[in-house]
Amino acid sequence: MLTGARVRACLAVAAVAFPLAACSSPASTDNPGGAIISTPGQSGDFHGTVLAEPYHKPSMLFTTMDGRTYRIDRDAKRPVVLVFFGYTNCPDVCSTVLADVAAALRPMPTVTRSKVQLLFITTDPARDTGPAMTTYLARFDPSFLGLRAPADETEQVAESMGVAIAGTDPAGSGSGYTVAHGAQVVGFGPDNLAHVIWMPGTPVADLRSDVERLASTA
């Protein structure tokens, strides 16, 4: 995982600022968690955005939607791990991204599909209980695994991965608030490093091709 110094260095020289998800309207749409990405010609034949400096899976402890302790770098056993930050009450972009990922994975041969795990990390732990995430993710793919942790810890992990989170209701009270968050999907390969980022709106065929490419190296 990126250290604080490494994150600050990334912020200083980031080639792009990823926008926050459209499921909220924060005062600023600049992502405070930058990541160094490839320049044109360095894509390695991926359709998504390639990280020029890949980083390791985070080691922070989460709780799964069925109550188990889960550490991504230790417990994500499949060769390809896709990580998406979102929340079940998100009015638009989260559902779109998850539906696109599910559509990309569905037609894959069984042997390829078995190499891929999607992890959904909630940005709204106050409302996203285990049962809430289970019901929500089952709409897309029952194999998608929901993770939760205290909000401040989740924000630290997200920032280390170049994903911004900014809640519109810091107290987390009531039921009418939204949570602004980066909506990119981060792809880790068999070497346990993040290599590719896919932004919302990435064509399903492109996403499928990239995931299959990652899985082919396993």
Buried (B, 14 or more C-beta within 10 A) or exposed (E): BBEEEBBEBBBEEBEBBBBBBBBBEBEEBEBBBBBBBBEEEEBEEBBBBBBEBBBBBBEBBBBBBEEEEBBBBEBBEBBBBBBBBBBBBBEEBBBBBBBBBBBBBEEBEEEBBEBBBBBBBBBBBBBBBBEBBBEBBEEBBEBBBBBBBEBEBBBBBBBBBBBBBBBEBEEEEEEEBBBBBBBBBBBBBBEBBBBBBBBBEBEBEBBBBBBBBBBEEE
